[in-house]
Amino acid sequence: MSAPSDLLPLQPGDRAPNVVLDAITQEGKIALDDFRGQKPVLVGLFRGLHCAFCRRHIAAQARLDPELREKGVGSLTVVNTPIERARLYFRYHPMPNLLAASDPERASHRAFGLPNLEFTQDETIWPYKVSMAAAKGMRVEMPSELPGPMDPFAASEFLDRKDHYEVTEADQQMMATGHGQLIGQFLLDRQGIVRWSFTEVPEGGRYMFAAANPQELMSAVSQVAQ
């Protein structure tokens, strides 16, 4: 098995691993093998619900669900949040038809090759380490939500206040170990082969906190659904 520092995301043509996780929005377990041989599936691997950007990515994937279903494509959202905390959140923020799973250990992220960024004093080796100066030098632009470009830490605080999101002890535990977890979405065909992906990994962090282009995603969905 590759060391964490050697992780790179699965690419189109790669076979996705099976991952078995606790279901949030239903009882029991969810396995990627449940979809294999049955239908394509869009897998969203996000940070915990403590991440304001990920809460928005999760909602965006949920909004695509009707279009995906219409094309016979499943959708699975994975969050780095303990099961009870996640269930409580979705009880108060219901998303119709959302199929979600809890992965506080981030096993699925490692399996799909998504690194967990280490924040350092002054060393940046993307996508494994980033200096605090480099991280604070990033700019998040969300014209509909932020008053202007902001560094990710300030933007996160702004959005938490906007959402009235209260960080719990469970959130703090996830942040302590996975604050730098990089995220992504992977579209798998019926055989479990990656056919499209969008992650935060490429180009030195250019896509950090960004969302996939819905048109590109749905174009890929149309191809795997044929």
Helices and strands as residue ranges (DSSP letters): G 4-6, E 20-23, E 29-31, G 32-34, E 41-45, H 52-70, E 74-79, H 83-92, E 100-102, H 107-111, E 118-120, E 129-131, H 132-137, H 152-163, H 169-178, E 184-188, E 194-199, G 203-205, H 214-224
